Amino acid sequence: MYTPRDVTIIKNIKKLLYSKGYSISGAKKVLWDALLGKSDPDINDIIREVKTDLQELLHIIEGNLRKVNR
């Protein structure tokens, strides 16, 4: 199942690929540039959302590991 946040990330990637015309490698470069602080504001929003999602996933994984180790 996908969370609403997952859907948002996918929509943003789709926007880069289809609306802004990036190739997959181009979109990847844009995302990396954003991580390094070399990007436009729209991409920074996407990166913030991805970072938040990754932090949420880490929290879920850590919770599941705690349950397994009990």
PQR file of N, CA, C, O and H, with PARSE charges and radii, in Angstrom:
ATOM      1  N   MET A   1       0.837  -1.186   0.000 -0.4000 1.5000
ATOM      2  CA  MET A   1       0.000   0.000   0.000 -0.0000 2.0000
ATOM      3  C   MET A   1       0.879   1.246   0.000  0.5500 1.7000
ATOM      4  O   MET A   1       1.970   1.255   0.569 -0.5500 1.4000
ATOM      5  N   TYR A   2       0.396   2.261  -0.629 -0.4000 1.5000
ATOM      6  CA  TYR A   2       1.107   3.529  -0.691 -0.0000 2.0000
ATOM      7  C   TYR A   2       0.433   4.545   0.216  0.5500 1.7000
ATOM      8  O   TYR A   2      -0.794   4.622   0.284 -0.5500 1.4000
ATOM      9  H   TYR A   2      -0.491   2.253  -1.091  0.4000 1.0000
ATOM     10  N   THR A   3       1.242   5.312   0.902 -0.4000 1.5000
ATOM     11  CA  THR A   3       0.704   6.376   1.738 -0.0000 2.0000
ATOM     12  C   THR A   3       0.415   7.584   0.853  0.5500 1.7000
ATOM     13  O   THR A   3       0.901   7.655  -0.276 -0.5500 1.4000
ATOM     14  H   THR A   3       2.239   5.249   0.847  0.4000 1.0000
ATOM     15  N   PRO A   4      -0.368   8.531   1.354 -0.5600 1.5000
ATOM     16  CA  PRO A   4      -0.595   9.756   0.576  0.2800 2.0000
ATOM     17  C   PRO A   4       0.717  10.476   0.246  0.5500 1.7000
ATOM     18  O   PRO A   4       0.839  11.098  -0.809 -0.5500 1.4000
ATOM     19  N   ARG A   5       1.680  10.391   1.140 -0.4000 1.5000
ATOM     20  CA  ARG A   5       2.975  11.035   0.900 -0.0000 2.0000
ATOM     21  C   ARG A   5       3.713  10.343  -0.248  0.5500 1.7000
ATOM     22  O   ARG A   5       4.352  11.003  -1.066 -0.5500 1.4000
ATOM     23  H   ARG A   5       1.581   9.885   1.997  0.4000 1.0000
ATOM     24  N   ASP A   6       3.621   8.999  -0.306 -0.4000 1.5000
ATOM     25  CA  ASP A   6       4.233   8.258  -1.408 -0.0000 2.0000
ATOM     26  C   ASP A   6       3.660   8.726  -2.739  0.5500 1.7000
ATOM     27  O   ASP A   6       4.389   8.925  -3.710 -0.5500 1.4000
ATOM     28  H   ASP A   6       3.102   8.463   0.359  0.4000 1.0000
ATOM     29  N   VAL A   7       2.352   8.897  -2.765 -0.4000 1.5000
ATOM     30  CA  VAL A   7       1.686   9.347  -3.985 -0.0000 2.0000
ATOM     31  C   VAL A   7       2.174  10.743  -4.373  0.5500 1.7000
ATOM     32  O   VAL A   7       2.372  11.027  -5.554 -0.5500 1.4000
ATOM     33  H   VAL A   7       1.760   8.736  -1.975  0.4000 1.0000
ATOM     34  N   THR A   8       2.368  11.609  -3.383 -0.4000 1.5000
ATOM     35  CA  THR A   8       2.875  12.954  -3.656 -0.0000 2.0000
ATOM     36  C   THR A   8       4.265  12.904  -4.270  0.5500 1.7000
ATOM     37  O   THR A   8       4.548  13.624  -5.227 -0.5500 1.4000
ATOM     38  H   THR A   8       2.208  11.378  -2.423  0.4000 1.0000
ATOM     39  N   ILE A   9       5.131  12.063  -3.729 -0.4000 1.5000
ATOM     40  CA  ILE A   9       6.486  11.935  -4.265 -0.0000 2.0000
ATOM     41  C   ILE A   9       6.438  11.441  -5.708  0.5500 1.7000
ATOM     42  O   ILE A   9       7.136  11.962  -6.578 -0.5500 1.4000
ATOM     43  H   ILE A   9       4.901  11.478  -2.951  0.4000 1.0000
ATOM     44  N   ILE A  10       5.614  10.439  -5.946 -0.4000 1.5000
ATOM     45  CA  ILE A  10       5.499   9.896  -7.299 -0.0000 2.0000
ATOM     46  C   ILE A  10       4.976  10.962  -8.257  0.5500 1.7000
ATOM     47  O   ILE A  10       5.448  11.061  -9.390 -0.5500 1.4000
ATOM     48  H   ILE A  10       5.047  10.016  -5.239  0.4000 1.0000
ATOM     49  N   LYS A  11       4.015  11.751  -7.816 -0.4000 1.5000
ATOM     50  CA  LYS A  11       3.490  12.826  -8.659 -0.0000 2.0000
ATOM     51  C   LYS A  11       4.573  13.854  -8.974  0.5500 1.7000
ATOM     52  O   LYS A  11       4.647  14.361 -10.093 -0.5500 1.4000
ATOM     53  H   LYS A  11       3.631  11.671  -6.896  0.4000 1.0000
ATOM     54  N   ASN A  12       5.409  14.158  -7.987 -0.4000 1.5000
ATOM     55  CA  ASN A  12       6.485  15.121  -8.221 -0.0000 2.0000
ATOM     56  C   ASN A  12       7.515  14.571  -9.202  0.5500 1.7000
ATOM     57  O   ASN A  12       8.012  15.304 -10.057 -0.5500 1.4000
ATOM     58  H   ASN A  12       5.349  13.745  -7.078  0.4000 1.0000
ATOM     59  N   ILE A  13       7.834  13.300  -9.085 -0.4000 1.5000
ATOM     60  CA  ILE A  13       8.759  12.684 -10.040 -0.0000 2.0000
ATOM     61  C   ILE A  13       8.128  12.697 -11.426  0.5500 1.7000
ATOM     62  O   ILE A  13       8.798  12.993 -12.415 -0.5500 1.4000
ATOM     63  H   ILE A  13       7.430  12.705  -8.390  0.4000 1.0000
ATOM     64  N   LYS A  14       6.845  12.378 -11.496 -0.4000 1.5000
ATOM     65  CA  LYS A  14       6.121  12.408 -12.775 -0.0000 2.0000
ATOM     66  C   LYS A  14       6.169  13.814 -13.374  0.5500 1.7000
ATOM     67  O   LYS A  14       6.339  13.973 -14.583 -0.5500 1.4000
ATOM     68  H   LYS A  14       6.301  12.138 -10.693  0.4000 1.0000
ATOM     69  N   LYS A  15       6.020  14.828 -12.526 -0.4000 1.5000
ATOM     70  CA  LYS A  15       6.078  16.221 -12.986 -0.0000 2.0000
ATOM     71  C   LYS A  15       7.428  16.521 -13.626  0.5500 1.7000
ATOM     72  O   LYS A  15       7.497  17.161 -14.676 -0.5500 1.4000
ATOM     73  H   LYS A  15       5.882  14.698 -11.544  0.4000 1.0000
ATOM     74  N   LEU A  16       8.505  16.054 -12.985 -0.4000 1.5000
ATOM     75  CA  LEU A  16       9.839  16.267 -13.558 -0.0000 2.0000
ATOM     76  C   LEU A  16       9.966  15.580 -14.916  0.5500 1.7000
ATOM     77  O   LEU A  16      10.509  16.151 -15.861 -0.5500 1.4000
ATOM     78  H   LEU A  16       8.449  15.535 -12.133  0.4000 1.0000
ATOM     79  N   LEU A  17       9.466  14.360 -15.002 -0.4000 1.5000
ATOM     80  CA  LEU A  17       9.631  13.571 -16.218 -0.0000 2.0000
ATOM     81  C   LEU A  17       8.728  14.046 -17.346  0.5500 1.7000
ATOM     82  O   LEU A  17       9.188  14.191 -18.479 -0.5500 1.4000
ATOM     83  H   LEU A  17       9.025  13.896 -14.234  0.4000 1.0000
ATOM     84  N   TYR A  18       7.462  14.289 -17.064 -0.4000 1.5000
ATOM     85  CA  TYR A  18       6.500  14.561 -18.135 -0.0000 2.0000
ATOM     86  C   TYR A  18       6.198  16.036 -18.340  0.5500 1.7000
ATOM     87  O   TYR A  18       6.146  16.496 -19.481 -0.5500 1.4000
ATOM     88  H   TYR A  18       7.089  14.172 -16.144  0.4000 1.0000
ATOM     89  N   SER A  19       6.000  16.784 -17.268 -0.4000 1.5000
ATOM     90  CA  SER A  19       5.654  18.197 -17.425 -0.0000 2.0000
ATOM     91  C   SER A  19       6.868  19.063 -17.724  0.5500 1.7000
ATOM     92  O   SER A  19       6.808  19.983 -18.539 -0.5500 1.4000
ATOM     93  H   SER A  19       6.042  16.410 -16.342  0.4000 1.0000
ATOM     94  N   LYS A  20       7.976  18.750 -17.047 -0.4000 1.5000
ATOM     95  CA  LYS A  20       9.180  19.558 -17.243 -0.0000 2.0000
ATOM     96  C   LYS A  20      10.110  18.957 -18.286  0.5500 1.7000
ATOM     97  O   LYS A  20      11.105  19.577 -18.663 -0.5500 1.4000
ATOM     98  H   LYS A  20       8.024  18.003 -16.385  0.4000 1.0000
ATOM     99  N   GLY A  21       9.790  17.739 -18.761 -0.4000 1.5000
ATOM    100  CA  GLY A  21      10.530  17.147 -19.867 -0.0000 2.0000
ATOM    101  C   GLY A  21      11.875  16.532 -19.527  0.5500 1.7000
ATOM    102  O   GLY A  21      12.691  16.328 -20.426 -0.5500 1.4000
ATOM    103  H   GLY A  21       8.982  17.235 -18.455  0.4000 1.0000
ATOM    104  N   TYR A  22      12.132  16.234 -18.278 -0.4000 1.5000
ATOM    105  CA  TYR A  22      13.404  15.615 -17.908 -0.0000 2.0000
ATOM    106  C   TYR A  22      13.426  14.142 -18.298  0.5500 1.7000
ATOM    107  O   TYR A  22      12.400  13.462 -18.262 -0.5500 1.4000
ATOM    108  H   TYR A  22      11.469  16.400 -17.548  0.4000 1.0000
ATOM    109  N   SER A  23      14.600  13.662 -18.668 -0.4000 1.5000
ATOM    110  CA  SER A  23      14.783  12.217 -18.824 -0.0000 2.0000
ATOM    111  C   SER A  23      14.939  11.646 -17.416  0.5500 1.7000
ATOM    112  O   SER A  23      15.048  12.395 -16.445 -0.5500 1.4000
ATOM    113  H   SER A  23      15.434  14.214 -18.697  0.4000 1.0000
ATOM    114  N   ILE A  24      14.950  10.330 -17.311 -0.4000 1.5000
ATOM    115  CA  ILE A  24      15.127   9.720 -15.992 -0.0000 2.0000
ATOM    116  C   ILE A  24      16.478  10.129 -15.407  0.5500 1.7000
ATOM    117  O   ILE A  24      16.573  10.486 -14.233 -0.5500 1.4000
ATOM    118  H   ILE A  24      14.861   9.721 -18.099  0.4000 1.0000
ATOM    119  N   SER A  25      17.517  10.072 -16.233 -0.4000 1.5000
ATOM    120  CA  SER A  25      18.838  10.473 -15.725 -0.0000 2.0000
ATOM    121  C   SER A  25      18.877  11.967 -15.412  0.5500 1.7000
ATOM    122  O   SER A  25      19.553  12.388 -14.473 -0.5500 1.4000
ATOM    123  H   SER A  25      17.440   9.782 -17.187  0.4000 1.0000
ATOM    124  N   GLY A  26      18.158  12.762 -16.187 -0.4000 1.5000
ATOM    125  CA  GLY A  26      18.093  14.201 -15.918 -0.0000 2.0000
ATOM    126  C   GLY A  26      17.372  14.492 -14.620  0.5500 1.7000
ATOM    127  O   GLY A  26      17.804  15.336 -13.835 -0.5500 1.4000
ATOM    128  H   GLY A  26      17.609  12.420 -16.949  0.4000 1.0000
ATOM    129  N   ALA A  27      16.263  13.784 -14.393 -0.4000 1.5000
ATOM    130  CA  ALA A  27      15.523  13.962 -13.139 -0.0000 2.0000
ATOM    131  C   ALA A  27      16.380  13.537 -11.955  0.5500 1.7000
ATOM    132  O   ALA A  27      16.368  14.179 -10.905 -0.5500 1.4000
ATOM    133  H   ALA A  27      15.912  13.098 -15.031  0.4000 1.0000
ATOM    134  N   LYS A  28      17.120  12.451 -12.134 -0.4000 1.5000
ATOM    135  CA  LYS A  28      18.020  11.983 -11.081 -0.0000 2.0000
ATOM    136  C   LYS A  28      19.059  13.055 -10.763  0.5500 1.7000
ATOM    137  O   LYS A  28      19.354  13.317  -9.596 -0.5500 1.4000
ATOM    138  H   LYS A  28      17.129  11.930 -12.988  0.4000 1.0000
ATOM    139  N   LYS A  29      19.614  13.674 -11.811 -0.4000 1.5000
ATOM    140  CA  LYS A  29      20.613  14.727 -11.612 -0.0000 2.0000
ATOM    141  C   LYS A  29      19.993  15.926 -10.882  0.5500 1.7000
ATOM    142  O   LYS A  29      20.607  16.504  -9.985 -0.5500 1.4000
ATOM    143  H   LYS A  29      19.375  13.461 -12.758  0.4000 1.0000
ATOM    144  N   VAL A  30      18.781  16.286 -11.276 -0.4000 1.5000
ATOM    145  CA  VAL A  30      18.098  17.407 -10.619 -0.0000 2.0000
ATOM    146  C   VAL A  30      17.926  17.111  -9.137  0.5500 1.7000
ATOM    147  O   VAL A  30      18.143  17.982  -8.294 -0.5500 1.4000
ATOM    148  H   VAL A  30      18.282  15.817 -12.005  0.4000 1.0000
ATOM    149  N   LEU A  31      17.534  15.878  -8.820 -0.4000 1.5000
ATOM    150  CA  LEU A  31      17.350  15.516  -7.415 -0.0000 2.0000
ATOM    151  C   LEU A  31      18.671  15.540  -6.654  0.5500 1.7000
ATOM    152  O   LEU A  31      18.725  16.014  -5.519 -0.5500 1.4000
ATOM    153  H   LEU A  31      17.357  15.170  -9.504  0.4000 1.0000
ATOM    154  N   TRP A  32      19.734  15.033  -7.271 -0.4000 1.5000
ATOM    155  CA  TRP A  32      21.050  15.078  -6.620 -0.0000 2.0000
ATOM    156  C   TRP A  32      21.512  16.514  -6.437  0.5500 1.7000
ATOM    157  O   TRP A  32      22.035  16.870  -5.381 -0.5500 1.4000
ATOM    158  H   TRP A  32      19.690  14.648  -8.193  0.4000 1.0000
ATOM    159  N   ASP A  33      21.322  17.349  -7.471 -0.4000 1.5000
ATOM    160  CA  ASP A  33      21.695  18.756  -7.353 -0.0000 2.0000
ATOM    161  C   ASP A  33      20.934  19.427  -6.210  0.5500 1.7000
ATOM    162  O   ASP A  33      21.483  20.254  -5.482 -0.5500 1.4000
ATOM    163  H   ASP A  33      20.897  17.059  -8.329  0.4000 1.0000
ATOM    164  N   ALA A  34      19.662  19.056  -6.067 -0.4000 1.5000
ATOM    165  CA  ALA A  34      18.868  19.619  -4.980 -0.0000 2.0000
ATOM    166  C   ALA A  34      19.433  19.207  -3.625  0.5500 1.7000
ATOM    167  O   ALA A  34      19.475  20.010  -2.693 -0.5500 1.4000
ATOM    168  H   ALA A  34      19.215  18.385  -6.658  0.4000 1.0000
ATOM    169  N   LEU A  35      19.869  17.951  -3.521 -0.4000 1.5000
ATOM    170  CA  LEU A  35      20.469  17.486  -2.271 -0.0000 2.0000
ATOM    171  C   LEU A  35      21.739  18.261  -1.945  0.5500 1.7000
ATOM    172  O   LEU A  35      22.069  18.484  -0.780 -0.5500 1.4000
ATOM    173  H   LEU A  35      19.836  17.299  -4.279  0.4000 1.0000
ATOM    174  N   LEU A  36      22.447  18.669  -3.004 -0.4000 1.5000
ATOM    175  CA  LEU A  36      23.692  19.409  -2.818 -0.0000 2.0000
ATOM    176  C   LEU A  36      23.474  20.921  -2.748  0.5500 1.7000
ATOM    177  O   LEU A  36      24.431  21.684  -2.613 -0.5500 1.4000
ATOM    178  H   LEU A  36      22.179  18.488  -3.950  0.4000 1.0000
ATOM    179  N   GLY A  37      22.220  21.349  -2.842 -0.4000 1.5000
ATOM    180  CA  GLY A  37      21.900  22.770  -2.740 -0.0000 2.0000
ATOM    181  C   GLY A  37      22.089  23.548  -4.020  0.5500 1.7000
ATOM    182  O   GLY A  37      22.231  24.770  -3.971 -0.5500 1.4000
ATOM    183  H   GLY A  37      21.442  20.730  -2.952  0.4000 1.0000
ATOM    184  N   LYS A  38      22.096  22.888  -5.168 -0.4000 1.5000
ATOM    185  CA  LYS A  38      22.301  23.557  -6.453 -0.0000 2.0000
ATOM    186  C   LYS A  38      21.044  23.484  -7.321  0.5500 1.7000
ATOM    187  O   LYS A  38      21.129  23.094  -8.486 -0.5500 1.4000
ATOM    188  H   LYS A  38      21.981  21.895  -5.208  0.4000 1.0000
ATOM    189  N   SER A  39      19.892  23.848  -6.784 -0.4000 1.5000
ATOM    190  CA  SER A  39      18.677  23.650  -7.572 -0.0000 2.0000
ATOM    191  C   SER A  39      17.681  24.777  -7.406  0.5500 1.7000
ATOM    192  O   SER A  39      17.888  25.716  -6.637 -0.5500 1.4000
ATOM    193  H   SER A  39      19.823  24.164  -5.838  0.4000 1.0000
ATOM    194  N   ASP A  40      16.584  24.655  -8.158 -0.4000 1.5000
ATOM    195  CA  ASP A  40      15.514  25.639  -8.056 -0.0000 2.0000
ATOM    196  C   ASP A  40      14.586  25.295  -6.885  0.5500 1.7000
ATOM    197  O   ASP A  40      14.630  24.173  -6.380 -0.5500 1.4000
ATOM    198  H   ASP A  40      16.416  23.893  -8.783  0.4000 1.0000
ATOM    199  N   PRO A  41      13.751  26.237  -6.450 -0.5600 1.5000
ATOM    200  CA  PRO A  41      12.901  26.030  -5.269  0.2800 2.0000
ATOM    201  C   PRO A  41      11.934  24.855  -5.394  0.5500 1.7000
ATOM    202  O   PRO A  41      11.683  24.175  -4.400 -0.5500 1.4000
ATOM    203  N   ASP A  42      11.385  24.594  -6.577 -0.4000 1.5000
ATOM    204  CA  ASP A  42      10.447  23.483  -6.740 -0.0000 2.0000
ATOM    205  C   ASP A  42      11.102  22.167  -6.360  0.5500 1.7000
ATOM    206  O   ASP A  42      10.483  21.341  -5.688 -0.5500 1.4000
ATOM    207  H   ASP A  42      11.589  25.147  -7.385  0.4000 1.0000
ATOM    208  N   ILE A  43      12.321  21.962  -6.770 -0.4000 1.5000
ATOM    209  CA  ILE A  43      13.024  20.722  -6.492 -0.0000 2.0000
ATOM    210  C   ILE A  43      13.327  20.618  -5.001  0.5500 1.7000
ATOM    211  O   ILE A  43      13.286  19.526  -4.434 -0.5500 1.4000
ATOM    212  H   ILE A  43      12.824  22.633  -7.315  0.4000 1.0000
ATOM    213  N   ASN A  44      13.626  21.730  -4.374 -0.4000 1.5000
ATOM    214  CA  ASN A  44      13.885  21.700  -2.933 -0.0000 2.0000
ATOM    215  C   ASN A  44      12.667  21.213  -2.170  0.5500 1.7000
ATOM    216  O   ASN A  44      12.807  20.506  -1.172 -0.5500 1.4000
ATOM    217  H   ASN A  44      13.660  22.617  -4.835  0.4000 1.0000
ATOM    218  N   ASP A  45      11.472  21.578  -2.622 -0.4000 1.5000
ATOM    219  CA  ASP A  45      10.248  21.078  -1.993 -0.0000 2.0000
ATOM    220  C   ASP A  45      10.151  19.572  -2.136  0.5500 1.7000
ATOM    221  O   ASP A  45       9.791  18.877  -1.186 -0.5500 1.4000
ATOM    222  H   ASP A  45      11.359  22.153  -3.432  0.4000 1.0000
ATOM    223  N   ILE A  46      10.469  19.066  -3.310 -0.4000 1.5000
ATOM    224  CA  ILE A  46      10.431  17.621  -3.549 -0.0000 2.0000
ATOM    225  C   ILE A  46      11.422  16.918  -2.630  0.5500 1.7000
ATOM    226  O   ILE A  46      11.091  15.904  -2.016 -0.5500 1.4000
ATOM    227  H   ILE A  46      10.762  19.630  -4.082  0.4000 1.0000
ATOM    228  N   ILE A  47      12.628  17.449  -2.536 -0.4000 1.5000
ATOM    229  CA  ILE A  47      13.667  16.844  -1.698 -0.0000 2.0000
ATOM    230  C   ILE A  47      13.241  16.836  -0.239  0.5500 1.7000
ATOM    231  O   ILE A  47      13.472  15.853   0.465 -0.5500 1.4000
ATOM    232  H   ILE A  47      12.897  18.273  -3.035  0.4000 1.0000
ATOM    233  N   ARG A  48      12.627  17.908   0.224 -0.4000 1.5000
ATOM    234  CA  ARG A  48      12.154  17.943   1.616 -0.0000 2.0000
ATOM    235  C   ARG A  48      11.115  16.852   1.859  0.5500 1.7000
ATOM    236  O   ARG A  48      11.127  16.205   2.906 -0.5500 1.4000
ATOM    237  H   ARG A  48      12.439  18.707  -0.348  0.4000 1.0000
ATOM    238  N   GLU A  49      10.223  16.647   0.902 -0.4000 1.5000
ATOM    239  CA  GLU A  49       9.212  15.609   1.046 -0.0000 2.0000
ATOM    240  C   GLU A  49       9.851  14.219   1.062  0.5500 1.7000
ATOM    241  O   GLU A  49       9.466  13.364   1.860 -0.5500 1.4000
ATOM    242  H   GLU A  49      10.213  17.172   0.051  0.4000 1.0000
ATOM    243  N   VAL A  50      10.822  13.998   0.182 -0.4000 1.5000
ATOM    244  CA  VAL A  50      11.504  12.704   0.144 -0.0000 2.0000
ATOM    245  C   VAL A  50      12.237  12.466   1.458  0.5500 1.7000
ATOM    246  O   VAL A  50      12.197  11.361   1.998 -0.5500 1.4000
ATOM    247  H   VAL A  50      11.134  14.692  -0.466  0.4000 1.0000
ATOM    248  N   LYS A  51      12.901  13.484   1.971 -0.4000 1.5000
ATOM    249  CA  LYS A  51      13.631  13.356   3.232 -0.0000 2.0000
ATOM    250  C   LYS A  51      12.676  13.005   4.375  0.5500 1.7000
ATOM    251  O   LYS A  51      12.978  12.138   5.196 -0.5500 1.4000
ATOM    252  H   LYS A  51      12.934  14.382   1.532  0.4000 1.0000
ATOM    253  N   THR A  52      11.536  13.672   4.425 -0.4000 1.5000
ATOM    254  CA  THR A  52      10.544  13.383   5.450 -0.0000 2.0000
ATOM    255  C   THR A  52      10.050  11.952   5.332  0.5500 1.7000
ATOM    256  O   THR A  52       9.907  11.255   6.336 -0.5500 1.4000
ATOM    257  H   THR A  52      11.291  14.376   3.758  0.4000 1.0000
ATOM    258  N   ASP A  53       9.788  11.512   4.104 -0.4000 1.5000
ATOM    259  CA  ASP A  53       9.335  10.141   3.881 -0.0000 2.0000
ATOM    260  C   ASP A  53      10.371   9.132   4.346  0.5500 1.7000
ATOM    261  O   ASP A  53      10.026   8.131   4.973 -0.5500 1.4000
ATOM    262  H   ASP A  53       9.904  12.078   3.288  0.4000 1.0000
ATOM    263  N   LEU A  54      11.628   9.385   4.046 -0.4000 1.5000
ATOM    264  CA  LEU A  54      12.686   8.472   4.464 -0.0000 2.0000
ATOM    265  C   LEU A  54      12.796   8.418   5.984  0.5500 1.7000
ATOM    266  O   LEU A  54      13.024   7.353   6.558 -0.5500 1.4000
ATOM    267  H   LEU A  54      11.908  10.198   3.536  0.4000 1.0000
ATOM    268  N   GLN A  55      12.634   9.564   6.628 -0.4000 1.5000
ATOM    269  CA  GLN A  55      12.674   9.582   8.088 -0.0000 2.0000
ATOM    270  C   GLN A  55      11.500   8.791   8.675  0.5500 1.7000
ATOM    271  O   GLN A  55      11.665   8.089   9.673 -0.5500 1.4000
ATOM    272  H   GLN A  55      12.449  10.429   6.161  0.4000 1.0000
ATOM    273  N   GLU A  56      10.321   8.901   8.062 -0.4000 1.5000
ATOM    274  CA  GLU A  56       9.167   8.143   8.524 -0.0000 2.0000
ATOM    275  C   GLU A  56       9.391   6.643   8.343  0.5500 1.7000
ATOM    276  O   GLU A  56       9.053   5.850   9.222 -0.5500 1.4000
ATOM    277  H   GLU A  56      10.187   9.471   7.252  0.4000 1.0000
ATOM    278  N   LEU A  57       9.956   6.262   7.215 -0.4000 1.5000
ATOM    279  CA  LEU A  57      10.257   4.853   6.968 -0.0000 2.0000
ATOM    280  C   LEU A  57      11.260   4.321   7.985  0.5500 1.7000
ATOM    281  O   LEU A  57      11.108   3.210   8.491 -0.5500 1.4000
ATOM    282  H   LEU A  57      10.231   6.907   6.501  0.4000 1.0000
ATOM    283  N   LEU A  58      12.278   5.110   8.280 -0.4000 1.5000
ATOM    284  CA  LEU A  58      13.266   4.703   9.281 -0.0000 2.0000
ATOM    285  C   LEU A  58      12.595   4.494  10.630  0.5500 1.7000
ATOM    286  O   LEU A  58      12.900   3.530  11.332 -0.5500 1.4000
ATOM    287  H   LEU A  58      12.402   6.013   7.869  0.4000 1.0000
ATOM    288  N   HIS A  59      11.700   5.374  10.991 -0.4000 1.5000
ATOM    289  CA  HIS A  59      10.964   5.246  12.253 -0.0000 2.0000
ATOM    290  C   HIS A  59      10.153   3.947  12.278  0.5500 1.7000
ATOM    291  O   HIS A  59      10.141   3.241  13.286 -0.5500 1.4000
ATOM    292  H   HIS A  59      11.452   6.157  10.420  0.4000 1.0000
ATOM    293  N   ILE A  60       9.485   3.636  11.182 -0.4000 1.5000
ATOM    294  CA  ILE A  60       8.698   2.398  11.093 -0.0000 2.0000
ATOM    295  C   ILE A  60       9.603   1.180  11.208  0.5500 1.7000
ATOM    296  O   ILE A  60       9.290   0.238  11.935 -0.5500 1.4000
ATOM    297  H   ILE A  60       9.494   4.209  10.363  0.4000 1.0000
ATOM    298  N   ILE A  61      10.721   1.196  10.494 -0.4000 1.5000
ATOM    299  CA  ILE A  61      11.665   0.072  10.524 -0.0000 2.0000
ATOM    300  C   ILE A  61      12.210  -0.128  11.931  0.5500 1.7000
ATOM    301  O   ILE A  61      12.275  -1.253  12.427 -0.5500 1.4000
ATOM    302  H   ILE A  61      10.975   1.961   9.903  0.4000 1.0000
ATOM    303  N   GLU A  62      12.602   0.974  12.572 -0.4000 1.5000
ATOM    304  CA  GLU A  62      13.122   0.865  13.935 -0.0000 2.0000
ATOM    305  C   GLU A  62      12.069   0.299  14.877  0.5500 1.7000
ATOM    306  O   GLU A  62      12.398  -0.510  15.745 -0.5500 1.4000
ATOM    307  H   GLU A  62      12.549   1.888  12.170  0.4000 1.0000
ATOM    308  N   GLY A  63      10.820   0.700  14.730 -0.4000 1.5000
ATOM    309  CA  GLY A  63       9.743   0.167  15.560 -0.0000 2.0000
ATOM    310  C   GLY A  63       9.549  -1.320  15.338  0.5500 1.7000
ATOM    311  O   GLY A  63       9.354  -2.078  16.288 -0.5500 1.4000
ATOM    312  H   GLY A  63      10.553   1.357  14.025  0.4000 1.0000
ATOM    313  N   ASN A  64       9.604  -1.739  14.071 -0.4000 1.5000
ATOM    314  CA  ASN A  64       9.464  -3.164  13.772 -0.0000 2.0000
ATOM    315  C   ASN A  64      10.638  -3.969  14.308  0.5500 1.7000
ATOM    316  O   ASN A  64      10.455  -5.098  14.762 -0.5500 1.4000
ATOM    317  H   ASN A  64       9.762  -1.124  13.299  0.4000 1.0000
ATOM    318  N   LEU A  65      11.834  -3.408  14.264 -0.4000 1.5000
ATOM    319  CA  LEU A  65      13.008  -4.107  14.798 -0.0000 2.0000
ATOM    320  C   LEU A  65      12.889  -4.274  16.306  0.5500 1.7000
ATOM    321  O   LEU A  65      13.285  -5.305  16.850 -0.5500 1.4000
ATOM    322  H   LEU A  65      11.983  -2.490  13.895  0.4000 1.0000
ATOM    323  N   ARG A  66      12.349  -3.271  16.982 -0.4000 1.5000
ATOM    324  CA  ARG A  66      12.158  -3.368  18.418 -0.0000 2.0000
ATOM    325  C   ARG A  66      11.181  -4.489  18.752  0.5500 1.7000
ATOM    326  O   ARG A  66      11.388  -5.226  19.716 -0.5500 1.4000
ATOM    327  H   ARG A  66      12.027  -2.434  16.540  0.4000 1.0000
ATOM    328  N   LYS A  67      10.116  -4.620  17.961 -0.4000 1.5000
ATOM    329  CA  LYS A  67       9.134  -5.683  18.182 -0.0000 2.0000
ATOM    330  C   LYS A  67       9.757  -7.050  17.982  0.5500 1.7000
ATOM    331  O   LYS A  67       9.490  -7.968  18.758 -0.5500 1.4000
ATOM    332  H   LYS A  67       9.948  -4.021  17.178  0.4000 1.0000
ATOM    333  N   VAL A  68      10.579  -7.205  16.958 -0.4000 1.5000
ATOM    334  CA  VAL A  68      11.218  -8.493  16.646 -0.0000 2.0000
ATOM    335  C   VAL A  68      12.204  -8.864  17.726  0.5500 1.7000
ATOM    336  O   VAL A  68      12.321 -10.042  18.065 -0.5500 1.4000
ATOM    337  H   VAL A  68      10.796  -6.460  16.328  0.4000 1.0000
ATOM    338  N   ASN A  69      12.918  -7.903  18.279 -0.4000 1.5000
ATOM    339  CA  ASN A  69      13.958  -8.162  19.273 -0.0000 2.0000
ATOM    340  C   ASN A  69      13.419  -8.331  20.695  0.5500 1.7000
ATOM    341  O   ASN A  69      14.209  -8.489  21.626 -0.5500 1.4000
ATOM    342  H   ASN A  69      12.823  -6.947  18.004  0.4000 1.0000
ATOM    343  N   ARG A  70      12.128  -8.304  20.883 -0.4000 1.5000
ATOM    344  CA  ARG A  70      11.559  -8.476  22.229 -0.0000 2.0000
ATOM    345  C   ARG A  70      11.555  -9.896  22.658  0.5500 1.7000
ATOM    346  O   ARG A  70      11.110 -10.206  23.763 -0.5500 1.4000
ATOM    347  H   ARG A  70      11.486  -8.175  20.127  0.4000 1.0000
TER
END
